[in-house]
Amino acid sequence: MESYFFLKEGKMKFVNFYRKPISVFVMVSFTVLLCFWANQAPAAPAPVKNSETTMEQGDSSSPNFIEEIKDDEATVKKPKKFPLLLVGAVVVVGAALYFLVLKKSKLTLTVTLGAGTSGTPATGKYKKGEVVAYSFSTQAGYAALKVMLDGVEVAAAGNVTMDKDHTITTSASQGAIIQVNSTPAGAKIYMDKVDSGFVTPHTFNYPGSTSKQVLVRMCGYQDYSKTQTVALGQTATIDAALVTGIKEDFNVPASSCWVPNIAANWSTSNGAYKFSARVKNWTGSYYDNTFNGNYTVTVKMRRVKGSRFSASAIYIGDSNNLAATSGYVFQYTANGSFGIWMAKNYNIFSGTGGWAWIRYWAGSAAIGKGLGIWNTLKVVKAGSNYTFYINNTMVYSFSNSTYNPKYAALAFYGSNEDTIMEYDYVYLSPGATAGSIPGLPATPFTATGDVDQCQSEK
């Protein structure tokens, strides 16, 4: 039966391919035959002899009389033949018109769906030149969709022009599926703390049940993380609605949004963002994204090596150029002091530029003293009001509308010593409520010259 099908299919293709040439040939042949038949002259009738003259020339027994009778018989009309040629012509012309004009070719699109796949269209016949849209997808528990058009892999959705018979086949593999989506799309995906090399949306297919730590990251948005478990034949979907801000725990390498002063001095290891080098003045790493309005910045940090009198700080300013920036510096030392100053077109790398104290150095019991001790600094910006916390203790609040900072940076002073700084996490969340605002001096104290003495209390 199968052999007959292929034989029949082969014959049909042969007939379809040669239909028009054969029809044209038949029409031309018939036209030639018709012309040939129409141009043939009818046979001339035999001359008729006068019977009376014949009888005068001889009697009835003469030979001439006999010949006369034969000639009369020759002139008798024969009955007309049925016009078979004309009928045949009509049949041939009708057939040719049917194949050439009335009957349009139909081509077959054969669609074979593999296990775990679905979509449209189904197998069917289409007019020659018709454009057929197709779209296929995987079912739950399947992934790695592959769509083949005439043996060549194509996109899962598209169009095929019916210029000949076509075949579409689909296939997918069963597994434990994790589908990772995000809003907005295009976020990097980390699986078990390793960059997967993919961005959202993306589907991961595993050969068996699995559990994965999934981290979704995009510059300007807080990291989204989740531990996802999925069984074989099941699909788990993660829809990460990303929130504006910063949320980095540095369990994976720091995002590309961090721009350090000297990249070679910075690394991510053991869950911390780490600096290690000799520093003469200030240095740091800023986050290259603007945050407008109210927000709260929280950083957990420690100085592992260097002077315990040197400042470690959160800086928020109006520019990402730390060589010429204006804003506010919230700082502490491992010796137990804190201070706040305002920079004006200040170069933190050379320690030059304009600046003014908002809160001169003062001691605080909230600070964990000593090298290697973690301290968490938090700055709340609510309009022109600012509140400074150290280890969840408010140490100072003030109001100042000189600048409207929209960039955040990590900054610290080195005292020209080998320095190691570590940052356990950095969070920036939109929205904030200011703490109490104590009375301020009428005019902040303004300093000039080298500011080394202003970052440490020796």
LOKOL-600658 format. One line per 3 residues: number of its first residue (from 1); for each residue x, z, y of C-alpha. Coordinates in Angstrom, 1 decimal, decimal comma. Each point is the difference from the previous one (the first is absolute). Layout:
N
NUM) X/Z/Y  ...
//
This chain:
458
1) 0,0/0,0/0,0  2,8/0,9/2,4  1,8/-3,3/-0,8
4) -3,2/-1,9/0,7  -0,3/1,9/3,4  3,5/-1,0/1,1
7) -0,6/-3,6/-1,3  -3,2/-0,1/1,9  1,5/1,5/3,1
10) 2,9/-2,5/-0,2  -2,5/-2,9/-0,3  -2,0/1,3/3,0
13) 3,2/0,2/2,1  0,9/-3,5/-1,1  -3,5/-1,3/1,0
16) 0,0/1,8/3,3  3,5/-1,3/0,8  -0,8/-3,6/-0,8
19) -3,7/0,0/1,1  0,4/-1,8/3,3  2,6/-2,6/-1,1
22) -2,1/-0,9/-3,0  -3,2/-0,3/2,1  1,7/-2,2/2,5
25) 1,4/-2,2/-2,8  -3,4/-0,4/-1,5  -1,6/-0,9/3,3
28) 2,7/-2,6/0,7  -0,2/-1,5/-3,5  -3,8/-0,2/0,2
31) 0,1/-1,7/3,4  2,5/-2,6/-1,3  -2,3/-0,7/-3,1
34) -3,0/-0,2/2,2  1,5/-2,5/2,3  1,3/-2,1/-2,9
37) -3,5/0,0/-1,6  -1,7/-1,0/3,3  2,3/-2,9/0,7
40) -0,5/-1,8/-3,4  -2,1/-3,2/0,6  -3,0/-0,6/-2,3
43) 0,3/-2,9/-2,7  -1,3/-3,3/1,3  -3,2/-1,1/-1,9
46) 0,2/-3,1/-2,3  -1,2/-3,3/1,6  -3,7/-0,8/-0,8
49) -0,7/-3,5/-1,2  -3,3/-1,8/0,8  -2,0/-0,2/-3,2
52) -1,9/-3,1/1,1  3,1/-2,0/0,7  1,3/1,0/-3,4
55) -3,1/-1,1/-1,7  0,2/-3,4/1,7  3,5/-0,5/-1,2
58) -0,8/0,7/-3,6  -2,6/1,1/-2,3  -0,6/3,4/-1,3
61) 2,2/-0,5/-2,9  3,0/-0,9/2,1  2,9/2,4/0,4
64) -0,5/0,1/3,7  -3,4/1,7/-0,5  1,6/2,7/-2,1
67) 2,6/0,7/2,7  -2,7/0,2/2,6  -1,7/2,8/-1,8
70) 3,3/2,0/-0,4  0,6/-0,4/3,7  -3,4/1,5/0,8
73) 0,7/2,9/-2,2  3,2/0,7/1,9  -1,8/0,3/3,3
76) -2,3/2,9/-1,2  0,8/3,2/2,0  1,4/2,9/-2,0
79) -1,3/3,6/0,7  2,1/2,2/2,4  2,2/2,7/-1,5
82) -0,4/3,7/0,9  2,4/0,9/2,9  2,2/2,4/-1,9
85) 2,9/-0,6/2,3  -2,0/1,0/3,1  -1,4/3,1/-1,8
88) 3,6/1,0/-1,0  1,1/-0,5/3,5  -2,6/2,4/1,3
91) 1,0/2,6/-2,6  3,7/-0,3/0,8  -0,6/0,2/3,8
94) -2,3/3,0/-0,5  2,6/1,8/-2,1  2,8/-0,8/2,4
97) -2,1/1,3/3,0  -0,8/3,1/-2,0  3,6/0,9/-0,7
100) 1,4/-1,1/3,4  -2,7/1,2/2,4  -2,8/2,1/-1,6
103) 2,0/2,1/-2,4  2,6/2,2/1,7  2,9/1,5/-2,0
106) -0,3/3,6/-1,1  3,2/2,1/-0,5  0,4/3,2/-1,9
109) 1,4/3,3/1,2  0,7/2,2/-3,0  0,3/3,7/0,8
112) 1,2/2,5/-2,6  0,0/3,7/1,0  2,5/2,3/-1,7
115) -0,7/3,6/-0,9  -0,5/2,3/3,0  -0,6/-2,8/2,5
118) -3,1/-1,3/1,7  -0,9/-2,5/2,7  -1,5/-3,4/0,8
121) -0,7/-2,8/-0,7  -0,9/-0,5/-3,7  0,8/-3,1/-1,9
124) -2,0/-3,0/1,4  -0,1/-3,6/1,1  0,6/-1,2/3,5
127) -0,1/-3,2/1,9  3,3/-1,8/0,5  1,6/1,2/3,3
130) -2,1/3,2/0,2  1,9/3,1/1,2  -0,8/3,0/-2,2
133) 0,8/3,6/1,2  1,3/2,5/-2,5  0,6/3,8/0,1
136) 1,1/2,4/-2,7  0,9/3,7/-0,3  0,8/2,7/-2,5
139) -2,4/2,5/-1,5  0,5/3,7/-0,1  3,0/1,0/-2,1
142) 1,7/-3,4/0,3  2,6/-1,4/2,4  2,6/-2,7/0,4
145) -2,5/-2,7/0,4  1,3/-3,5/-0,7  -2,0/-3,2/0,8
148) 1,2/-3,3/-1,4  -1,2/-3,4/1,3  0,9/-2,8/-2,5
151) 2,8/2,2/-1,2  1,4/0,9/3,4  -0,4/3,5/1,5
154) -2,1/0,1/3,2  -1,5/2,6/2,3  -2,9/2,1/-1,3
157) -2,3/-1,8/2,4  0,0/-3,6/1,3  -1,4/-3,5/-0,3
160) 0,5/-2,8/-2,5  -0,9/-3,6/0,7  -1,6/-1,8/-2,9
163) 2,2/-3,1/-0,1  0,2/0,3/-3,8  -1,0/2,4/-2,7
166) 1,5/3,5/0,7  0,5/3,2/-1,9  0,2/3,6/1,3
169) 1,1/2,9/-2,1  0,3/3,7/1,0  1,8/2,9/-1,6
172) 0,7/3,7/0,7  1,7/2,9/-1,7  -1,6/3,3/-0,8
175) 1,7/3,1/1,2  -0,2/3,1/2,1  -0,7/-1,3/3,5
178) 0,7/1,6/3,4  -1,4/-2,0/2,9  1,5/1,2/3,3
181) -1,8/-1,0/3,2  0,4/1,2/3,6  -1,6/-0,2/3,4
184) 1,7/-1,7/1,8  1,5/-2,2/-2,8  3,7/-0,8/-0,2
187) 1,3/3,5/-0,7  3,0/0,5/-2,2  -0,6/1,5/-3,5
190) 2,3/2,5/-1,7  -0,6/0,9/-3,6  1,7/3,2/-1,3
193) 2,1/0,1/3,2  1,3/-3,5/-0,5  -0,7/-3,0/2,3
196) -2,2/-2,3/-2,1  0,9/-3,0/2,1  -3,8/-0,6/0,6
199) -2,4/0,6/2,8  -3,7/0,7/0,0  -2,1/-1,2/-1,6
202) 1,7/-0,3/-3,3  -0,9/0,6/-3,7  2,4/1,7/-2,4
205) -0,5/-0,5/-3,7  1,5/2,4/-2,6  0,1/-0,5/-3,8
208) -1,4/3,4/-0,7  -1,6/3,0/1,7  2,1/1,4/2,8
211) 0,3/2,3/3,0  1,7/-1,1/3,2  0,8/1,5/3,3
214) -1,2/-2,6/2,5  1,2/0,0/3,6  -1,3/-2,4/2,6
217) 1,9/-0,4/3,3  -0,4/-2,0/3,2  1,9/0,5/3,3
220) -2,2/1,8/2,5  -2,1/1,6/-2,7  0,2/3,2/-2,1
223) 1,3/-0,4/-3,5  -2,8/0,0/-2,6  0,9/1,5/-3,4
226) -1,9/0,6/-3,2  0,7/0,7/-3,7  -2,1/-2,5/-2,0
229) -0,7/0,2/-3,7  -1,5/-2,9/-1,9  -0,8/-0,7/-3,7
232) 0,5/-3,2/-1,9  -2,8/-2,5/0,6  -1,0/1,8/3,2
235) 0,5/-0,9/3,7  0,7/2,6/2,7  -0,4/-1,0/3,6
238) 1,7/1,6/2,9  -1,4/-0,7/3,4  2,3/1,5/2,6
241) -1,5/0,3/3,4  3,1/0,4/2,1  0,0/2,4/3,0
244) 1,9/-0,6/3,2  3,1/2,2/0,3  3,1/1,0/-2,0
247) 0,0/1,8/-3,3  3,4/-0,2/-1,7  1,1/2,5/-2,6
250) 3,1/-2,1/-0,7  -0,6/0,0/-3,8  0,8/-3,7/0,3
253) 2,4/-1,6/2,5  -0,9/0,3/3,6  -2,3/-2,7/1,3
256) 1,4/-2,9/1,8  -1,7/1,3/3,1  2,7/2,6/0,5
259) 2,8/-1,4/2,1  3,1/2,2/-0,1  2,8/-0,2/2,6
262) 2,6/-0,8/-2,6  -1,8/-1,1/-3,3  3,1/0,6/-2,1
265) -0,1/3,8/0,8  -3,6/0,3/-1,3  -1,4/0,1/-3,6
268) -2,8/1,3/-2,1  0,8/2,3/-2,9  -1,5/2,9/-1,8
271) -3,2/-0,3/2,0  1,6/0,2/3,4  1,0/-2,3/2,8
274) 3,6/0,8/0,5  2,7/-0,5/2,7  3,7/0,6/-0,7
277) 2,8/-0,9/2,5  2,0/1,4/3,0  -2,1/0,1/3,1
280) 1,4/0,4/3,5  -3,2/0,2/2,0  -3,6/-0,7/-1,0
283) -1,2/-2,4/-2,7  -3,2/-0,6/-1,8  -2,5/-2,3/-1,6
286) -3,2/-1,2/1,6  -3,3/-1,2/-1,5  -0,6/-3,5/1,3
289) -3,8/0,1/0,5  -2,0/1,1/3,0  -2,5/2,9/-0,1
292) -2,3/0,3/2,9  -2,4/2,8/1,0  0,1/3,4/-1,6
295) 2,1/0,8/-3,1  1,9/2,7/-1,9  3,5/-0,4/-1,2
298) 1,4/2,3/-2,8  3,6/-0,2/-1,4  1,6/2,2/-2,6
301) 3,8/0,0/0,6  3,2/1,8/-0,5  3,7/-0,2/1,0
304) 2,1/0,2/-3,1  3,4/-0,5/1,6  1,2/0,3/3,6
307) -0,4/2,5/2,8  -2,8/2,5/-0,2  -0,2/0,0/3,8
310) -0,7/-3,8/0,3  -3,5/-1,2/0,6  -2,3/-1,7/-2,5
313) -3,1/-1,5/1,5  -3,2/-2,0/0,0  0,0/-2,6/2,8
316) -3,1/-1,8/1,3  0,5/-2,6/2,7  -1,2/-3,1/1,7
319) 2,6/-2,3/-1,5  1,6/-0,8/-3,3  3,3/-0,5/1,8
322) 1,8/3,4/-0,5  2,8/-1,2/2,4  -2,4/-0,1/2,9
325) -3,2/2,0/-0,7  -2,3/2,4/1,8  -2,0/2,7/-1,7
328) 0,1/3,5/-1,4  2,5/1,7/-2,4  -1,2/3,0/-2,1
331) 3,0/1,7/-1,6  1,3/3,0/-1,8  3,4/1,2/-1,4
334) 0,9/1,6/-3,3  1,2/3,0/2,1  -3,7/0,8/0,8
337) -0,6/-1,5/3,4  -2,4/-2,7/1,3  -0,4/-2,0/3,2
340) -1,9/-2,9/1,5  1,3/-2,5/2,6  -1,3/-3,2/1,6
343) 2,2/-3,1/-0,1  -0,1/-2,8/2,7  1,7/-3,3/-0,9
346) 2,3/2,1/-2,3  2,7/-1,3/-2,4  0,0/2,4/-2,9
349) 3,1/-1,6/-1,5  2,2/0,6/3,0  -1,8/3,1/1,3
352) -0,5/-1,5/3,4  -3,0/-0,6/2,3  -2,6/2,0/1,8
355) -1,6/3,0/-1,6  -1,8/3,3/0,9  -0,8/3,2/-1,8
358) -3,6/0,8/-0,9  1,0/3,0/-2,1  3,6/1,3/0,2
361) 1,6/1,3/-3,2  -1,6/3,1/-1,4  0,1/1,9/-3,3
364) -2,9/0,0/-2,4  -0,6/2,1/-3,2  -2,0/-2,9/-1,4
367) 3,2/-2,0/-0,6  1,8/0,2/-3,4  3,6/0,6/0,8
370) 3,1/-1,5/-1,6  1,2/-3,3/-1,4  -1,9/-1,4/-2,9
373) -3,2/1,8/1,1  -3,2/-2,1/0,3  -2,0/0,2/3,2
376) -3,2/-1,8/0,8  -0,6/-1,2/3,5  -3,3/-1,2/1,3
379) -1,0/-1,5/3,3  -3,6/-0,5/1,1  -0,8/-2,5/2,7
382) -3,5/0,2/1,5  -0,1/-2,0/3,2  2,7/1,4/2,3
385) 0,0/3,3/-1,9  2,7/0,8/-2,5  0,4/2,9/-2,5
388) 3,1/0,7/-2,0  -0,1/1,8/-3,4  2,9/1,1/-2,2
391) -1,0/1,0/-3,5  -3,6/0,1/1,0  0,6/2,4/2,9
394) -0,7/-1,2/3,5  3,1/0,5/2,1  -1,0/-1,8/3,2
397) -2,7/-2,1/1,7  0,1/-1,9/3,2  -1,7/-2,8/2,0
400) 1,9/-2,9/1,4  -1,3/-3,5/0,9  3,3/-1,6/1,0
403) 0,1/-2,1/-3,2  -2,4/-1,2/-2,7  2,2/-0,1/-3,1
406) -1,0/-2,4/-2,8  3,2/-0,1/-2,2  1,3/2,7/-2,3
409) 3,6/0,6/-1,0  2,3/2,4/-1,9  2,9/1,1/2,2
412) 2,8/2,5/-0,3  3,3/1,0/1,7  3,3/-0,1/-1,8
415) 2,6/1,8/2,1  2,6/-2,5/-1,2  -0,1/1,5/-3,5
418) -0,7/-1,3/-3,5  -3,8/0,5/-0,3  -2,5/-0,2/-2,7
421) -3,7/0,0/0,9  -2,9/-0,2/-2,5  -3,7/-0,7/0,6
424) -2,5/1,0/-2,7  -3,0/-1,8/1,6  -1,3/-1,4/3,2
427) -3,7/-0,1/0,8  -1,8/-1,4/3,0  -3,8/0,3/0,0
430) -2,4/-1,4/2,7  -2,1/2,5/1,9  1,1/3,4/1,3
433) -1,2/3,1/1,7  2,4/1,8/2,5  0,8/3,6/-0,3
436) 0,0/2,5/2,9  1,8/-1,1/3,1  2,2/2,8/1,6
439) 0,9/0,0/3,6  2,7/-2,4/1,0  2,6/0,2/2,7
442) -0,9/-2,0/3,0  3,0/-2,3/-0,4  1,8/-0,4/-3,3
445) 3,7/0,9/0,1  2,0/-3,2/0,5  3,5/-0,4/-1,4
448) 2,7/-2,6/0,6  3,3/-0,9/-1,7  0,9/0,5/-3,7
451) -3,0/1,5/-1,9  2,1/1,3/-2,9  -0,7/3,6/1,1
454) -3,7/-0,7/0,1  -0,3/-0,9/-3,7  1,8/3,1/-1,4
457) 0,2/3,6/0,8  3,6/1,0/-0,7
//
